[in-house]
């Protein structure tokens, strides 16, 4: 049994942690509390950059769906007309300790697999660096009006305006212990201070009474059509493989989530779990048969150069119920003061908040347009905006 599998049984199974592992958890907890105390009492000062910062992270080790949520959030904020950039540690990158902007020619070895997926899917600038403050400053210098920090909940040096914490709804908090005896990076009480808690997947969460934080919401991950891992732009409906045996490869934080998604779609996966951020070699995809091979998008960006023809990846997208989507965006817009920096998508000029009989609007004086605000969320679409008469009172306020 691998050390990782052994720890998984302790953290999420019924295996009891040995005494020496339990003895280390209080020391880790002391380190966590000390860091928070130093920042809370001014011995260490967080660096506040020139634009709002939104942090997406978790308090446990392993995959909780951070990458799909970052992509979702970046797309939604860009849809409001905001210039969004993402900063990421670039876990798994080789060489280079400075800040590296994601380029069209970047590889997973240069910037890390998660940064590559975020940049391709969200279509926004991504800056990679272990020093997230420097990465954020580089993004701002290039024109970013809001920064999303991927997996930055414990990176206290970067001051933040809003925090979103994800929790795996199937595994919850495991045995509830701090590292290394348990999966927690911080105590569960940390969730009381974040802007929103997002429970990822079905299982525990707000519907079952486990509610932490100011706003607890549910996010589901939905798979799309399969895409060829190689250079060909071939697509294949996941449902077309229902009832078939396939090789399922996953080098992510929670491979079982991926395997369960394939089983739910009717496939019969032969499971090949690998460590998170696994460095693939051609031999990892050689199984001695011609069965389809299905992997995650995060794995696929590292296998394009040598993937067999029958190798596919499954892109996943974050989805919220309409009420939860409005609640999350509304909370982020308020906590990160994003309403104050929205600009007109046509002229890029400033907007002013105003109220009328039908509700709140954002007014562009230069173009004489009033953009509606519905359920606390601005609708920044030209076709939804109302053209104001020159004498409209909204232009005079």
N, C-alpha and C positions, 0 to 999 in steps of 0.2 A: 504494500500500500504506500502511495506517495505521501510525503509530508502534507501536501495540500489536501488530499482526500482525508487524511487523519484529522486535520484541523476542522474540516467541514463536518465530520461526524461529531466532533466535540461541540462546535458552535451551533449546529442546527439539528443534530441527532441526539441520541441518548447516551453517547459515550461520555463518561465523566473525565474532566480535565485532570491530569496528574497534579500533585501538590505543588511541584516547582513551577508549573505554568500558572496555577492560581496565585502563587506568591508574587508573580511578576505584575499581575493586573493592578494591584494597589500602587505600585511604583509608576506604572503608566498613567494611572488616574491622577497621581500627584503632579506629574509632568504637565498634564492637560490643564489642571486647575491652576498651576503656577503660571502658565502662559497667559491664561485668561486674566489672572490677577494682575500680572505685570501691565497688560494693556489697559485694564479697567482703572488702574491707579496711576497711570501716567509714566511708569518706568520704561515702558516701550510705547511709542506713538505710531498709530496707523497712519499711512500716507494717503491723503485724500487727493485724488486726481481732479482734473478740471471738468469732468462730465459725470453724470450718474453712473453708478456701477451696480449691476445686478448679479448676485452670486447664485449659482446652482450647484448643489452638492448633496452629501448625505452624511449621516453619522455612523455608518457601518461600512465594513469592508465588502467589496464585491459589487456586482452590477445591480443597479436599481432603475436603469432607464434614463440616466442623465443625458446621454448623447441625443436621443430622440427629443427630450424636453428642450435642450438647448436649441436644436434645429427648429422646433415648433415656436419657441419664444422669439428667436431671431427673425423668423419669417413673419410672425404677427407684428412685431414692432416695426419691421421694415415696411409692412403694409400700411402702417400709420404715417409713413413718410419720414421715419427716423433713420439716420445713418448709423447702422449697427455694426459693431465689430466684436469678435469673440477672442478671448485670451485663454490659452490652455497651457498646461505644464508640458505637454508633448511627451507623455510617458512612453518609453520604448524607443525614443529617437537616439540615433548614434552620432556622437561628436557634436561639437558646438554648444557652448554654455551660454551664449548670448541670446538675444531675441531674434527669431527668424520669422519673417512674414511668409504665409502660405502663398505659393506661386502655382501657376498652371502646370509647371514641370516638377513640382515637389513630389517626393516619394514618402512612403511611410517611414522609411529609415531616417529621413531628414527631419520630419516634423511629428512623427507618431501617427498611429492608425486613427485615433479618435479625431484629431485635428483635421486629418485628410477627409474623413467622412463628413464632418461638420461643414467644412468649406465647400465641398461638392454639393451637398444637399441643401444647405441654407443659402448658398450663393452670396456669402458676405465675407468681408476680410477676416482672416484668422491670424493671430500672432502667437507664436509659441516661445515659451521661455520659463525656466524654473522661477525666475524673479517676475512675478505677475505684475508688480508695480511698473517695472520697466516695460513689460509687454503692453500694459494699458497705456502708458505714456507714448509708446510708439504708435499705437492705434489712434490715439487722439491727434498726434502730430500729422497723421495721414488723413484726418477729417472725420473720425468717429464722433458722433454726438451722444452715444450711449454704449457702454461696454458690458458684455456678459462674460463673467468669469466662470469657466467650466471647472467643476470639481474644486471650488475654492472656499468651501465652508470653513476649513481649518486654517486657511492662509490669512491670518489675522492682520498681517502687515498692510494688506490692501484694504483701505476703508471702503465700506459698502453702504448703499442706500436701501437695498432690499435683498432679502435672502429667501431662496426656495429650497426646502429640504425634501428629498425623496426618500421613501421607505418602500422596500419590497413587500407588497401585501401578502405574498405567499409565505415568505420566511420570517417576516416581522423583524424582531430584534434578536432572534436566535435565543440563546440561553440567557441573554440580558447582561452578560459580563463584558467588561472592557478588555481590549487586547492585552495580552495574547490569549487569555483563557476564553474570551468571547469575541464576537465580531465587531464590537462597538469602538469607534474612534473617540466618541464623547458620550457622556451620560445622556439618557433619553430626555432629561430636563432641558437640554439644549434646544429642543424643539419649541419650547415655550417662547423663545425670543425671536423666532424667524417670522418672516412675513406670511408664509404659507407652507403647509405640509402637504405634499402630494403623495398619495398611496398609489404605487405602480402595480397594476394587475388586479386580479380578483383575489379575494381572501380577506385578511384583516383590514382594518381601516375605519373610516368614519361611519360606514354602514353598520359596523359591529360594535360600536361604542368605544373603540380605541382611538380617541381623538386627542391629539397633541397639537400645540401651536395655535396661532390666531385663526387660521383658516385651514381646514382639512378637506382635501379634494381627492377625486379619483381620476387616474389616468390609465387608459388602456393602450396597448400596443397592437397595431393591426399590420399584418403582412400584406405586401402588394404582390405583383407578378414577379416571378423569378427572372433574374437577369444573368446573362452569361458572364463568368468571371474574366474570361479572356478579352481580347480586343473587339471581338464581334459584338454588335449591338442587339443580339438575339434576345427575345423575351419568351417566357413560357408561363402559362397560368399555373399557379400552385395546385389548383384543383385537378389539373390534368394528370397529376401523379398520385391521386388518391387511390389507396389500395395497393400501391407499389412499395417495394422495399428500396430504401435509399440509404446512402452513407450520409450521416449528419455530423458535421465537423464544427466545433465551436471552441475558440480560444478566448472566451469572455469571462466576466466576473461570475456569471450564473448560467452555465451551459444548460442546466436542466430547464430553464425557462424557454430556451430556444427549442429544445427537443420536444417539450410539451406543446409548443405552438405547432410543430409539424404533425404531431399525433392528433391534435385537435382538427387539423385540416384533412385528416384521413390517411396520412402517410404512415409507413411502417419504418421508422428510422433505426439504423444500426448506429449506436451512439459512439462518438469519438470525442470525448471531452479533453480539452487541452488547457494549460495554464493561461490565465489572462495575459494578453499582449504577447502571446507565443510568437517566436520568430520561426516562420515556416521554411521548410526545405522541400524540394520536390518529392522526396520520399514520404512525406507526411500525407500525401494525397494518392499514394499508390496502394490499392487494396486488392489487386490481383483479379479484378472483374471489371465489367463495364456498367455497373449500376450507377445511376445518377448520384452525384456528390453535391450536397447542399450545405452552404456555410452562411455565416452572418456577413453583413456588409463590412464590418470592421475587420474580419478575417480576409475578405476578398481583396481589399486594397493592398494586401501584402503578398498575394498569390497570382497576380495578373501575369507575371512573366513566365510562369511555368505551369499554370493550371491546365489539367486535361480538358478535352473538348466537352466532356459530360459534367463539367463543374459549374454550378450555379450558386448565386447568392440571393438571399431573401431580404430586401429592404423593408424596414418597419417604420411606421409613422405613429406619432403620439396622437391620441384622440381624447377629447373631454366631452362630457355631456354639456349642452349649451349653457346651463346654469353655472356649472363649474368653470367653464371657459371664461364666462363673463366675470365671475368672482375672482379668478386668478389674475386676469388682465387688469381688472379694476384695482385690485390690491397693489399690483406692481406699479401701475400708473400713479397711484397716490404716494406710495412709499418712496419711489424713486423720482418723484417730482417731474415725471415725463410730460405731463400736460403743459408744463411751463416752457418746454423746449420744442414742442411740435411746431412745424412750419407748414405753410401751404404747399401741397404737392405740385402745384402748377408754377407759382412764381418763386417758391422757396422763401417767401416773406413771412413775417411774424403773424401769429394768430392771437386773437383776444377772446377770452371766455365771456359769454353773455347769456342772458336768460330771456326767453320770450314766453308767450302763452303756451306754446307747444312743448316747451322744455328747454334744456340747455343746448347751446350751439357754440361752435368756434368760428369766429368771424375773421375773414381776410379782407382788410380794407382796400388793398391794392386791386384785387380782382372782384371785389363786391360779392363775395361768396360766403354763405353760411353753411358750415358742415355740421350735420346733426350729431348729437351725443346720445346714444341709446344704451340704456342700462349701465351708464357710466363709462361706456367705451366710445371714443370718437370714430365716426365712419368717414375715413379720409378718401372718398371716391368722388371724382368730379360729377359723375352721373347722379350721385346722391345729394350733392350740394345744391343749395337754392340761390339763384341769382337775385341779389338785392337791388331794389330801385335806388337811384342816387339819393333820394330823400328818406330812405328807410331809417327809422330811429336807431337800429342796431349799429349803423355806421357813425352815429353821432355820439354814442356813449363812450 
